[in-house]
Amino acid sequence: MIRDWWTTGPHGVRVFGNDVAHGDFVAESTKEEAEEALDVVGEVLNEVFQSPARIACRHAARQGGTGKPGAGGTEPARAMLGGSPAQSA
């Protein structure tokens, strides 16, 4: 499942960042634009790192592990989906 904002949000942040980094902007960025960019980046990081880690912890807890990252028994989220860490490397 891919959310609609994945097609526009991260691209907008990339363009915004490039404009700021290279001075290619006509008007100064607003506080609201900066906050929106941070919100999008936060969502991307959550989706890429936090969400899979939560799923892996829940899976490990069901399998008799601790359910805590780095505490043993925690498998990557892809293992829950039928793959093994060795298969994905």
C-alpha positions in Angstrom: 0.0 0.0 0.0 1.5 3.3 -1.0 -0.1 6.5 0.3 -0.9 9.3 -2.1 1.4 11.7 -0.3 4.4 9.6 -1.1 4.2 10.8 -4.7 4.3 14.5 -3.8 5.5 15.0 -0.2 9.0 13.7 -0.4 9.5 15.3 -3.8 8.3 18.6 -2.5 10.8 18.4 0.4 13.6 17.5 -2.1 12.8 20.6 -4.3 12.5 22.8 -1.2 15.8 21.6 0.1 17.6 22.1 -3.2 16.2 25.6 -3.5 17.3 26.5 0.0 20.7 24.8 -0.4 21.5 26.4 -3.8 19.8 29.8 -3.2 17.4 29.2 -6.1 14.4 30.8 -4.3 12.6 34.0 -5.1 11.2 34.7 -1.6 12.4 33.7 1.8 11.0 30.4 3.1 8.3 30.7 5.7 8.2 29.0 9.1 5.2 27.1 7.9 7.1 25.7 4.9 10.0 24.6 7.0 7.6 23.0 9.5 5.8 21.2 6.7 9.1 19.9 5.3 10.1 18.6 8.8 6.7 16.9 9.2 7.1 15.1 5.8 10.6 14.0 6.7 9.4 12.8 10.1 6.7 10.7 8.3 9.2 9.2 5.9 11.5 8.3 8.8 8.7 6.8 10.7 7.5 4.7 7.7 11.0 3.5 6.8 12.4 2.8 10.3 9.9 3.0 13.2 7.0 1.2 11.7 9.0 -1.9 10.6 10.8 -2.0 14.0 7.4 -1.9 15.8 6.2 -4.8 13.6 9.3 -6.8 14.2 9.1 -6.3 18.0 5.5 -7.4 18.0 6.4 -10.5 15.9 9.3 -11.3 18.2 7.1 -11.0 21.3 4.6 -13.5 19.7 7.4 -15.9 18.9 8.7 -15.8 22.5 11.3 -13.1 22.2 11.4 -10.0 24.4 9.8 -7.7 21.8 12.5 -5.1 22.5 15.0 -4.1 19.8 18.4 -5.5 20.3 17.4 -7.7 23.2 17.5 -11.0 21.4 14.7 -12.8 19.6 13.8 -9.8 17.5 13.6 -10.6 13.8 13.5 -8.1 10.9 10.0 -7.2 9.8 10.6 -8.9 6.4 10.8 -12.3 8.2 7.2 -11.7 9.3 6.3 -11.4 5.6 7.7 -14.8 4.7 11.3 -13.9 4.0 14.4 -14.5 6.0 17.3 -12.1 6.6 19.6 -14.3 4.5 17.2 -14.3 1.6 17.0 -10.5 1.4 20.8 -9.9 1.5 
